[in-house]
């Protein structure tokens, strides 16, 4: 499992239900890419945008990998949703 930024994980752990619902909806929205989604997630949770983006999985050329990033974020959100 990819380790997302500690700040992001902490903010998700302490989020309210509305923030969580918004994050799940954003994750499912297919019209924007993962970089814009990551920026939105940072905004929703008040997390450090740069730290979150840097923690996302990347290809050798530096591109953020969409599927593995979405999976990692989904796993963090799901952990919080189960509480």
Secondary structure, DSSP 8 states (H G I E B T S, - for coil): -----HHHHHHHHT--HHHHHHHHHHHH--SS-HHHHHHHHHHHHT--HHHHHHHS-B-TTS-B-HHHHHHHHHHHHHHHHT-
